[in-house]
């Protein structure tokens, strides 16, 4: 099977910055048609605007994907431009801190809505379109691929990140459940859970924070921070026909970070 995604049409959410932007650009370089979707219209135009004007294989879409009408409009934009959708990458993610003892803290509800429910509704809408596309197709192969962007916070957590951990764990289970539900329709659903990635936002966070950088590296067996491209490669694999018999899996891209005990590291 081929790792190629050339000629396929992908929707990438959370594509105005960070890992989502890196995935969208990587897919574009690999020959896919890409719809970059994000709530931040200004950032989208800044990052993708010039490319979208020059390349017929690129579209940008700005809107709040927590709203069902926005999801419908995004799908319509994709079909109008490219007539089909083959790949969905749910990369829209938000992180916020939680006070575990504050009964008025709404962060769990907010991140479940943003990180889990939005991905599920996007997956439902795109899956219905993929099934409709198959009605006029005689192919016996996979009809489409959905890849969710998750986090090792689903397994390794900190009290301040309670909501993020809960939403990530829920996303992982949603990935498995949707994989089973959509398997009869030949639609695969997988996820990539990653740790620290040297995105623009992390670069800003680590500026003049040598101790924080050293802590991340010390707790990572491969002793470095991943580049966004290393997550993009994993997503491409799951989106391609090379993963035609892979579904319901959470691939971890963390340099081995989830394999070790932080307490054991700090003891040395």
NUPABA-654263 format. One record per residue (C-alpha): x, z, y. Coordinates in pm, whole numbers, plus 50000, padded with zeros to 5 digits. Each point is the difference from the previous one (the first is absolute). Last residue first. Layout:
XZY
...
This chain:
518595398951053
496825020750021
498414975750246
500024972549736
498425022249735
497275010350243
499314963350074
499264994349628
500824964649894
498094970249866
497764993950302
503014988950207
501184974149749
500814973650262
496415001650123
498194968249892
497345012249758
497734974649831
496475013349957
498364979749724
496344991049949
500864964249910
502984981149860
499414970649766
500344972950269
502955018150161
502204968950011
496894982450133
500805014750341
498365027650202
501675028049804
503404983750038
499424993450371
499115036850053
503265010849836
501974975750218
498265012650314
500945036149917
503664990149982
499624979750318
499015031050197
503515013849938
500345030849784
501835031450113
503235008949822
501485023349743
498794982649683
498975034649872
497905006550314
499785036650108
503394999050172
499064967950181
496815015250141
501775032450097
502874980850161
497584980250215
498255032050111
503355016250085
501144969550195
496965001050227
501374982950312
497664970849928
498375007049664
496434997850130
500734967750188
501554984349692
497035012449800
497624981550232
502034967849983
499925001249621
502815014249792
497845009149701
499645035649873
497935002649684
497954972649843
496934996349786
499214963649920
496514994149867
498174978549747
496694981649966
499684968149792
496984977150018
499134982549674
496245006250047
499925022249691
502955019150153
498075008450317
498605033849894
503145010449811
502274991650295
497525015750241
500335033149816
503794999049990
500344991250369
497365025950096
502115025849817
503074990650203
497984999450323
498665034949930
503565012749951
501014984150331
496975014850180
500775034849865
503694997550089
499284988050352
497465027750052
502385027349880
502954987450202
500805033150174
499855017349661
502764977149865
499594976049710
501514982149707
497544982949767
497594981450230
502675003550270
501874973549800
497994976150211
497454972149966
499794963750106
497234983049805
500474966149836
497034978049911
500614968749793
497834970149932
498314977749747
502465006149718
500284971449751
497284982149804
499514973050263
496754980350001
499215005350367
496734995150186
498625034549922
503465014850045
499754998750378
496945022649983
501975025749800
502804999350256
497485004950282
498475030249827
503515013849946
500774996250371
496975020450106
500525027249738
503735002750071
499425003250374
497435027149933
502455018649773
502924996850241
497875012950288
498785028949784
503485011549902
502415000650294
497705001250302
496945018249863
501995023449776
502345004750295
497225011050234
498265022649748
503245017749916
500995002750367
496805017650105
501545034150080
497155023050101
500495023049700
503655005350105
502045014949716
501574967749870
501024988850351
500494962949941
502444974650141
499204963450042
501064968249824
498084967250012
500084970549767
498884963650016
502024982949728
497104987649786
501554967649876
497374974949891
501014968549815
498214968049902
497694992750292
498274966750051
499074972750249
503235004350205
498895003950363
496255004449967
500485020849686
502415023850172
497895003750315
496935006649786
501875027249808
501075016650323
496454997850136
498585016849690
502585027950026
499135004550368
496315002649912
500785027349745
501725022050258
503065019949892
501824967050042
500235004950376
500924965950138
502744975150081
500544968649792
503094978250004
500384966849819
503014983349846
500414968849781
499494976250291
503275012350152
500924996050367
497285020350177
499955026149726
503785003650023
499815007450373
497265025949956
501505018049698
501865030650132
498735002750358
496534986549919
499635024449713
501305028850211
497444993150272
497184995849748
500605033949840
497185002749745
501894978649752
499744968249799
502714973949934
498404971049813
502684983049792
500234965849835
502795003349747
503324981550004
502435027949908
500965004050366
496375007650086
499835025249717
503085017350140
498525000450350
496795015849874
501895025349789
502245010250291
497005003950230
498265022249746
503205020349952
500265009450364
497984982650268
497064977750083
499094992849637
497875030249917
497984975849790
501524970349818
497644972149895
501664974749774
499424963249928
502034983349726
502024968650065
503305016049905
499545033149818
502874993649761
501105026649749
499274974949725
498935006749642
